[in-house]
């Protein structure tokens, strides 16, 4: 059975969404034995009562007197706010009381706390965030999505190995395909950084490296891991998210422009709902931070209760698949 440590104060809509997500996760995933809700006890208790999370041996509150806001510096805040909900929740994983950490809070603080408390796996210089996006062939993970904005070529080789292991053992892909994000498919395209990375990836055994890939490949090419530094990855993700929101808004405006279009929209309501679920981050829950000695899931700052529920599910599945040991073996090999 699996025990999870949730930063109940993390996210734009905390702690309410974290309580809602906990309630639904406990109802839907019996494999989760216990969830520790870490944060301000008074606020957490109030939200539990408000949202109907009844007393149960499957959840408990762990007090933390401080909160790291989204606008604070990650590393400095982790060092300064020793009793923050992020630090206390991460400590539960460090001491073995919990099997995984989940937060929708300050990403930099989560990465810093995980690196300081859990330490990096042997062979890893920098941890990376694997962010899932929908693809015609399944799920494609962008790695890194924001943990390491100033990556070096050998960091991306590590990401390739870890991303391959995650895709194979968690997503069930027999032979994960790895691509390097660049401005053209030709081998000679790209910056000095991407060219050096390309050369290293070609020499690395155990990878199914297909070469450079472009933006459209993220969606229409059979691809399971796309490599880039955290600066590029984070910008790409936020651009995709903003584009999806804008397209949804424009589509709604056009479909309600006259009665005839509105009737057509009503008939296609099921298709629109399915498309929204496929393209929404809420369906995927959270992103694993690969490279640290523990399961760490980072959720979207604007997460809803559904997103937190799915982040808890992803954490449980990652623990169940023993991904950390799989990555250790892959890196050693």
C-alpha positions as a Markdown table, in Angstrom:
| # | Residue | x | y | z |
|---|---|---|---|---|
| 1 | Unk | 0.0 | 0.0 | 0.0 |
| 2 | Unk | 1.1 | 3.5 | -0.8 |
| 3 | Unk | 1.5 | 6.6 | 1.4 |
| 4 | Unk | 1.6 | 10.1 | -0.1 |
| 5 | Unk | 2.8 | 13.4 | 1.2 |
| 6 | Unk | 0.7 | 16.4 | -0.2 |
| 7 | Unk | 1.7 | 20.0 | 0.2 |
| 8 | Unk | -1.8 | 21.2 | 1.1 |
| 9 | Unk | -0.8 | 24.8 | 0.9 |
| 10 | Unk | 0.6 | 24.6 | -2.6 |
| 11 | Unk | -1.1 | 26.1 | -5.7 |
| 12 | Unk | -3.1 | 29.2 | -6.7 |
| 13 | Unk | -6.3 | 27.8 | -5.1 |
| 14 | Unk | -4.9 | 26.1 | -2.1 |
| 15 | Unk | -5.8 | 24.6 | 0.2 |
| 16 | Unk | -9.4 | 24.0 | -1.1 |
| 17 | Unk | -8.4 | 22.1 | -4.3 |
| 18 | Unk | -5.9 | 19.9 | -2.4 |
| 19 | Unk | -8.7 | 18.8 | -0.1 |
| 20 | Unk | -11.1 | 18.1 | -3.0 |
| 21 | Unk | -8.4 | 16.2 | -4.8 |
| 22 | Unk | -7.6 | 14.2 | -1.7 |
| 23 | Unk | -11.2 | 13.3 | -1.1 |
| 24 | Unk | -11.7 | 12.1 | -4.7 |
| 25 | Unk | -8.4 | 10.2 | -4.8 |
| 26 | Unk | -9.2 | 8.3 | -1.7 |
| 27 | Unk | -12.6 | 7.4 | -3.1 |
| 28 | Unk | -11.2 | 6.2 | -6.5 |
| 29 | Unk | -7.8 | 4.7 | -5.7 |
| 30 | Unk | -7.8 | 2.0 | -3.0 |
| 31 | Unk | -4.1 | 1.4 | -3.5 |
| 32 | Unk | -3.5 | 4.7 | -1.7 |
| 33 | Unk | -3.3 | 3.7 | 2.0 |
| 34 | Unk | -2.7 | 7.2 | 3.5 |
| 35 | Unk | -2.4 | 10.8 | 2.5 |
| 36 | Unk | -0.5 | 13.3 | 4.7 |
| 37 | Unk | -2.0 | 16.8 | 4.3 |
| 38 | Unk | 0.9 | 19.2 | 5.2 |
| 39 | Unk | 0.3 | 22.8 | 6.1 |
| 40 | Unk | -1.7 | 25.1 | 8.4 |
| 41 | Unk | -3.9 | 22.8 | 10.5 |
| 42 | Unk | -6.6 | 25.5 | 11.0 |
| 43 | Unk | -7.0 | 26.2 | 7.2 |
| 44 | Unk | -6.9 | 22.5 | 6.3 |
| 45 | Unk | -9.5 | 21.5 | 8.9 |
| 46 | Unk | -11.8 | 24.3 | 7.7 |
| 47 | Unk | -11.6 | 23.1 | 4.1 |
| 48 | Unk | -12.0 | 19.5 | 5.1 |
| 49 | Unk | -15.3 | 20.4 | 6.8 |
| 50 | Unk | -16.4 | 22.6 | 4.0 |
| 51 | Unk | -15.7 | 20.0 | 1.3 |
| 52 | Unk | -16.9 | 16.9 | 3.1 |
| 53 | Unk | -13.6 | 15.1 | 3.7 |
| 54 | Unk | -14.7 | 13.1 | 6.7 |
| 55 | Unk | -12.3 | 11.9 | 9.4 |
| 56 | Unk | -10.6 | 8.6 | 8.3 |
| 57 | Unk | -7.5 | 6.6 | 9.1 |
| 58 | Unk | -6.5 | 7.1 | 5.5 |
| 59 | Unk | -5.6 | 10.8 | 5.9 |
| 60 | Unk | -4.1 | 13.0 | 8.6 |
| 61 | Unk | -2.8 | 16.5 | 9.0 |
| 62 | Unk | 0.9 | 17.3 | 9.5 |
| 63 | Unk | 1.5 | 20.9 | 10.7 |
| 64 | Unk | 3.8 | 23.3 | 8.9 |
| 65 | Unk | 3.9 | 26.9 | 10.1 |
| 66 | Unk | 5.2 | 28.5 | 6.9 |
| 67 | Unk | 4.2 | 28.7 | 3.2 |
| 68 | Unk | 6.3 | 29.5 | 0.2 |
| 69 | Unk | 4.4 | 31.7 | -2.2 |
| 70 | Unk | 4.6 | 31.4 | -6.0 |
| 71 | Unk | 6.6 | 34.7 | -6.3 |
| 72 | Unk | 9.4 | 33.8 | -3.9 |
| 73 | Unk | 12.8 | 32.6 | -4.9 |
| 74 | Unk | 12.8 | 28.8 | -4.7 |
| 75 | Unk | 16.3 | 28.1 | -3.3 |
| 76 | Unk | 16.4 | 31.1 | -0.9 |
| 77 | Unk | 12.9 | 30.3 | 0.4 |
| 78 | Unk | 13.7 | 26.6 | 1.0 |
| 79 | Unk | 16.7 | 27.6 | 3.0 |
| 80 | Unk | 15.0 | 30.4 | 4.9 |
| 81 | Unk | 11.6 | 28.8 | 5.6 |
| 82 | Unk | 12.7 | 25.6 | 7.2 |
| 83 | Unk | 9.1 | 24.8 | 8.4 |
| 84 | Unk | 7.4 | 25.5 | 5.1 |
| 85 | Unk | 4.8 | 23.0 | 3.9 |
| 86 | Unk | 7.1 | 22.1 | 1.0 |
| 87 | Unk | 10.0 | 21.3 | 3.3 |
| 88 | Unk | 7.9 | 19.4 | 5.8 |
| 89 | Unk | 6.2 | 17.4 | 3.1 |
| 90 | Unk | 9.5 | 16.5 | 1.5 |
| 91 | Unk | 10.9 | 15.5 | 4.9 |
| 92 | Unk | 8.2 | 12.8 | 5.2 |
| 93 | Unk | 9.6 | 11.2 | 2.0 |
| 94 | Unk | 13.2 | 11.6 | 3.2 |
| 95 | Unk | 12.5 | 9.8 | 6.4 |
| 96 | Unk | 10.5 | 7.0 | 4.8 |
| 97 | Unk | 7.1 | 8.0 | 6.3 |
| 98 | Unk | 5.7 | 8.7 | 2.9 |
| 99 | Unk | 6.5 | 7.1 | -0.5 |
| 100 | Unk | 6.0 | 10.2 | -2.7 |
| 101 | Unk | 5.7 | 14.0 | -2.6 |
| 102 | Unk | 3.1 | 16.0 | -4.5 |
| 103 | Unk | 2.7 | 19.8 | -4.8 |
| 104 | Unk | 1.1 | 22.4 | -7.0 |
| 105 | Unk | 3.2 | 25.1 | -5.3 |
| 106 | Unk | 6.4 | 27.0 | -6.2 |
| 107 | Unk | 8.2 | 24.8 | -8.7 |
| 108 | Unk | 11.7 | 26.2 | -8.0 |
| 109 | Unk | 11.1 | 25.5 | -4.3 |
| 110 | Unk | 10.0 | 22.0 | -4.9 |
| 111 | Unk | 13.0 | 21.2 | -7.1 |
| 112 | Unk | 15.4 | 22.8 | -4.5 |
| 113 | Unk | 13.8 | 21.0 | -1.6 |
| 114 | Unk | 13.9 | 17.7 | -3.4 |
| 115 | Unk | 17.5 | 18.2 | -4.4 |
| 116 | Unk | 18.6 | 19.2 | -0.9 |
| 117 | Unk | 16.7 | 16.6 | 1.1 |
| 118 | Unk | 16.4 | 13.6 | -1.2 |
| 119 | Unk | 19.7 | 14.2 | -3.1 |
| 120 | Unk | 20.4 | 13.3 | -6.7 |
| 121 | Unk | 20.6 | 9.7 | -8.0 |
| 122 | Unk | 24.2 | 8.6 | -8.7 |
| 123 | Unk | 25.1 | 9.7 | -12.2 |
| 124 | Unk | 22.7 | 12.6 | -12.3 |
| 125 | Unk | 24.0 | 16.2 | -12.3 |
| 126 | Unk | 20.6 | 18.0 | -12.5 |
| 127 | Unk | 17.0 | 16.8 | -12.1 |
| 128 | Unk | 14.5 | 17.4 | -14.8 |
| 129 | Unk | 10.7 | 17.7 | -15.0 |
| 130 | Unk | 9.0 | 15.4 | -17.5 |
| 131 | Unk | 5.8 | 17.1 | -18.7 |
| 132 | Unk | 3.2 | 15.1 | -20.7 |
| 133 | Unk | 1.5 | 16.4 | -23.7 |
| 134 | Unk | -1.1 | 14.6 | -25.9 |
| 135 | Unk | 0.2 | 13.1 | -29.1 |
| 136 | Unk | -1.5 | 11.2 | -32.0 |
| 137 | Unk | 0.3 | 8.1 | -30.8 |
| 138 | Unk | -0.1 | 8.5 | -27.1 |
| 139 | Unk | 1.8 | 10.6 | -24.6 |
| 140 | Unk | 4.9 | 12.6 | -25.4 |
| 141 | Unk | 7.0 | 13.9 | -22.5 |
| 142 | Unk | 9.0 | 17.2 | -22.7 |
| 143 | Unk | 12.1 | 16.9 | -20.6 |
| 144 | Unk | 13.1 | 19.3 | -19.1 |
| 145 | Unk | 10.0 | 21.5 | -18.6 |
| 146 | Unk | 11.5 | 24.0 | -16.2 |
| 147 | Unk | 13.8 | 22.6 | -13.5 |
| 148 | Unk | 17.1 | 23.3 | -15.3 |
| 149 | Unk | 17.0 | 26.4 | -17.6 |
| 150 | Unk | 20.8 | 26.4 | -18.1 |
| 151 | Unk | 21.3 | 22.8 | -19.0 |
| 152 | Unk | 24.5 | 21.3 | -20.5 |
| 153 | Unk | 24.6 | 18.7 | -23.2 |
| 154 | Unk | 25.4 | 15.8 | -20.8 |
| 155 | Unk | 22.4 | 16.8 | -18.7 |
| 156 | Unk | 20.1 | 16.1 | -21.6 |
| 157 | Unk | 21.7 | 12.7 | -22.1 |
| 158 | Unk | 20.7 | 11.9 | -18.5 |
| 159 | Unk | 17.2 | 13.1 | -19.3 |
| 160 | Unk | 17.1 | 10.9 | -22.3 |
| 161 | Unk | 18.0 | 7.8 | -20.2 |
| 162 | Unk | 15.6 | 8.7 | -17.4 |
| 163 | Unk | 12.8 | 9.7 | -19.8 |
| 164 | Unk | 13.2 | 6.4 | -21.6 |
| 165 | Unk | 12.9 | 4.4 | -18.4 |
| 166 | Unk | 9.8 | 6.4 | -17.3 |
| 167 | Unk | 8.1 | 5.9 | -20.7 |
| 168 | Unk | 8.9 | 2.2 | -20.7 |
| 169 | Unk | 8.0 | 1.2 | -17.2 |
| 170 | Unk | 5.2 | 3.7 | -16.3 |
| 171 | Unk | 3.6 | 4.5 | -19.6 |
| 172 | Unk | 4.1 | 0.9 | -21.0 |
| 173 | Unk | 6.0 | 1.9 | -24.2 |
| 174 | Unk | 8.1 | -1.1 | -25.4 |
| 175 | Unk | 10.6 | 1.0 | -27.3 |
| 176 | Unk | 10.4 | 4.7 | -26.4 |
| 177 | Unk | 11.5 | 7.1 | -29.2 |
| 178 | Unk | 13.6 | 10.0 | -28.2 |
| 179 | Unk | 14.0 | 13.3 | -30.1 |
| 180 | Unk | 16.0 | 16.5 | -29.6 |
| 181 | Unk | 14.0 | 19.7 | -29.9 |
| 182 | Unk | 15.6 | 21.9 | -32.6 |
| 183 | Unk | 14.8 | 24.3 | -35.5 |
| 184 | Unk | 15.0 | 21.7 | -38.2 |
| 185 | Unk | 15.2 | 17.9 | -38.7 |
| 186 | Unk | 18.6 | 17.9 | -40.4 |
| 187 | Unk | 21.5 | 16.7 | -38.3 |
| 188 | Unk | 23.5 | 19.9 | -38.8 |
| 189 | Unk | 20.6 | 22.2 | -37.7 |
| 190 | Unk | 20.5 | 23.9 | -34.3 |
| 191 | Unk | 22.7 | 25.9 | -31.9 |
| 192 | Unk | 26.2 | 24.8 | -30.6 |
| 193 | Unk | 24.3 | 23.4 | -27.6 |
| 194 | Unk | 21.9 | 21.2 | -29.6 |
| 195 | Unk | 24.7 | 20.1 | -31.9 |
| 196 | Unk | 26.9 | 18.9 | -29.0 |
| 197 | Unk | 23.9 | 17.2 | -27.4 |
| 198 | Unk | 23.0 | 15.5 | -30.7 |
| 199 | Unk | 26.6 | 14.1 | -31.0 |
| 200 | Unk | 26.4 | 12.7 | -27.4 |
| 201 | Unk | 23.0 | 11.2 | -27.9 |
| 202 | Unk | 24.1 | 9.3 | -31.0 |
| 203 | Unk | 26.9 | 7.8 | -29.0 |
| 204 | Unk | 24.7 | 6.7 | -26.1 |
| 205 | Unk | 23.7 | 3.0 | -26.2 |
| 206 | Unk | 20.3 | 1.9 | -25.0 |
| 207 | Unk | 18.4 | 4.8 | -26.5 |
| 208 | Unk | 16.1 | 4.9 | -29.6 |
| 209 | Unk | 17.3 | 8.3 | -30.7 |
| 210 | Unk | 15.5 | 9.5 | -33.8 |
| 211 | Unk | 17.4 | 12.8 | -34.2 |
| 212 | Unk | 16.2 | 16.4 | -34.3 |
| 213 | Unk | 12.5 | 17.1 | -34.1 |
| 214 | Unk | 10.5 | 20.3 | -34.7 |
| 215 | Unk | 7.4 | 21.7 | -33.1 |
| 216 | Unk | 4.9 | 19.8 | -35.2 |
| 217 | Unk | 6.6 | 16.5 | -34.3 |
| 218 | Unk | 5.4 | 16.9 | -30.7 |
| 219 | Unk | 1.8 | 16.2 | -31.9 |
| 220 | Unk | 2.0 | 14.1 | -35.1 |
| 221 | Unk | 5.1 | 12.0 | -34.9 |
| 222 | Unk | 5.5 | 8.8 | -32.8 |
| 223 | Unk | 7.6 | 10.3 | -30.1 |
| 224 | Unk | 7.8 | 9.6 | -26.4 |
| 225 | Unk | 10.6 | 11.8 | -25.1 |
| 226 | Unk | 11.5 | 15.3 | -26.4 |
| 227 | Unk | 14.7 | 16.8 | -25.0 |
| 228 | Unk | 15.4 | 20.4 | -24.4 |
| 229 | Unk | 16.7 | 22.7 | -21.6 |
| 230 | Unk | 14.3 | 24.0 | -19.0 |
| 231 | Unk | 14.1 | 27.4 | -20.5 |
| 232 | Unk | 12.9 | 26.2 | -23.9 |
| 233 | Unk | 10.7 | 23.5 | -22.4 |
| 234 | Unk | 8.9 | 25.9 | -20.1 |
| 235 | Unk | 8.3 | 28.5 | -22.8 |
| 236 | Unk | 7.0 | 25.8 | -25.2 |
| 237 | Unk | 4.6 | 24.4 | -22.6 |
| 238 | Unk | 3.2 | 27.8 | -21.7 |
| 239 | Unk | 2.8 | 28.8 | -25.3 |
| 240 | Unk | 0.9 | 25.5 | -26.0 |
| 241 | Unk | -1.3 | 26.1 | -23.0 |
| 242 | Unk | -2.1 | 29.7 | -24.0 |
| 243 | Unk | -2.8 | 28.6 | -27.6 |
| 244 | Unk | -5.2 | 25.9 | -26.5 |
| 245 | Unk | -7.1 | 28.4 | -24.2 |
| 246 | Unk | -7.3 | 31.0 | -27.0 |
| 247 | Unk | -8.5 | 28.5 | -29.5 |
| 248 | Unk | -11.2 | 27.3 | -27.1 |
| 249 | Unk | -12.4 | 30.8 | -26.5 |
| 250 | Unk | -12.5 | 31.7 | -30.2 |
| 251 | Unk | -14.3 | 28.4 | -31.1 |
| 252 | Unk | -16.9 | 29.1 | -28.4 |
| 253 | Unk | -17.5 | 32.6 | -29.8 |
| 254 | Unk | -17.9 | 31.3 | -33.4 |
| 255 | Unk | -20.2 | 28.5 | -32.3 |
| 256 | Unk | -22.6 | 30.8 | -30.5 |
| 257 | Unk | -22.6 | 33.5 | -33.2 |
| 258 | Unk | -26.0 | 32.4 | -34.5 |
| 259 | Unk | -28.7 | 29.8 | -33.7 |
| 260 | Unk | -27.8 | 27.4 | -36.4 |
| 261 | Unk | -24.2 | 27.1 | -35.3 |
| 262 | Unk | -25.4 | 26.7 | -31.7 |
| 263 | Unk | -27.5 | 23.7 | -32.7 |
| 264 | Unk | -24.5 | 22.1 | -34.4 |
| 265 | Unk | -22.4 | 22.8 | -31.3 |
| 266 | Unk | -25.0 | 21.1 | -29.1 |
| 267 | Unk | -25.0 | 18.0 | -31.3 |
| 268 | Unk | -21.2 | 17.9 | -31.1 |
| 269 | Unk | -21.0 | 18.5 | -27.4 |
| 270 | Unk | -19.6 | 15.0 | -26.7 |
| 271 | Unk | -16.8 | 15.5 | -29.1 |
| 272 | Unk | -15.9 | 18.9 | -27.7 |
| 273 | Unk | -15.9 | 17.4 | -24.2 |
| 274 | Unk | -13.6 | 14.6 | -25.2 |
| 275 | Unk | -11.2 | 17.0 | -26.9 |
| 276 | Unk | -11.1 | 19.2 | -23.9 |
| 277 | Unk | -10.2 | 16.3 | -21.6 |
| 278 | Unk | -7.5 | 15.1 | -24.0 |
| 279 | Unk | -5.8 | 18.5 | -24.2 |
| 280 | Unk | -6.3 | 19.6 | -20.6 |
| 281 | Unk | -3.4 | 19.3 | -18.0 |
| 282 | Unk | -6.0 | 18.3 | -15.5 |
| 283 | Unk | -6.3 | 14.9 | -17.1 |
| 284 | Unk | -2.6 | 14.2 | -16.7 |
| 285 | Unk | -2.3 | 15.5 | -13.1 |
| 286 | Unk | 1.3 | 16.2 | -12.4 |
| 287 | Unk | 4.8 | 16.0 | -13.8 |
| 288 | Unk | 7.5 | 13.7 | -12.3 |
| 289 | Unk | 10.8 | 15.3 | -11.3 |
| 290 | Unk | 13.3 | 12.7 | -12.6 |
| 291 | Unk | 16.7 | 12.4 | -11.1 |
| 292 | Unk | 16.2 | 12.7 | -7.3 |
| 293 | Unk | 16.1 | 9.8 | -4.9 |
| 294 | Unk | 12.4 | 9.8 | -4.4 |
| 295 | Unk | 9.1 | 10.2 | -6.2 |
| 296 | Unk | 8.3 | 13.9 | -6.6 |
| 297 | Unk | 5.3 | 15.0 | -8.6 |
| 298 | Unk | 4.9 | 18.7 | -9.5 |
| 299 | Unk | 1.4 | 19.8 | -10.4 |
| 300 | Unk | 0.3 | 22.9 | -12.3 |
| 301 | Unk | 0.1 | 26.0 | -10.2 |
| 302 | Unk | -3.5 | 26.6 | -11.3 |
| 303 | Unk | -4.6 | 23.0 | -10.5 |
| 304 | Unk | -8.2 | 22.2 | -9.8 |
| 305 | Unk | -9.4 | 19.4 | -7.6 |
| 306 | Unk | -9.4 | 17.1 | -10.6 |
| 307 | Unk | -5.8 | 17.9 | -11.4 |
| 308 | Unk | -4.7 | 17.2 | -7.8 |
| 309 | Unk | -6.6 | 13.9 | -7.8 |
| 310 | Unk | -4.8 | 12.9 | -11.0 |
| 311 | Unk | -1.4 | 14.1 | -9.5 |
| 312 | Unk | -2.0 | 11.8 | -6.5 |
| 313 | Unk | -2.8 | 9.0 | -9.0 |
| 314 | Unk | 0.4 | 9.6 | -11.0 |
| 315 | Unk | 2.4 | 9.6 | -7.7 |
| 316 | Unk | 0.9 | 6.2 | -6.7 |
| 317 | Unk | 1.5 | 4.7 | -10.1 |
| 318 | Unk | 5.1 | 5.9 | -10.1 |
| 319 | Unk | 5.8 | 4.4 | -6.7 |
| 320 | Unk | 4.0 | 1.2 | -7.8 |
| 321 | Unk | 6.3 | 0.8 | -10.8 |
| 322 | Unk | 9.4 | 1.3 | -8.7 |
| 323 | Unk | 10.6 | 3.9 | -11.2 |
| 324 | Unk | 13.5 | 5.2 | -9.0 |
| 325 | Unk | 15.2 | 1.9 | -9.0 |
| 326 | Unk | 14.6 | 1.4 | -12.7 |
| 327 | Unk | 16.3 | 4.8 | -13.3 |
| 328 | Unk | 19.2 | 3.9 | -11.1 |
| 329 | Unk | 19.8 | 0.7 | -13.1 |
| 330 | Unk | 19.4 | 2.5 | -16.4 |
| 331 | Unk | 21.9 | 5.1 | -15.5 |
| 332 | Unk | 24.4 | 2.6 | -14.1 |
| 333 | Unk | 24.1 | 0.6 | -17.3 |
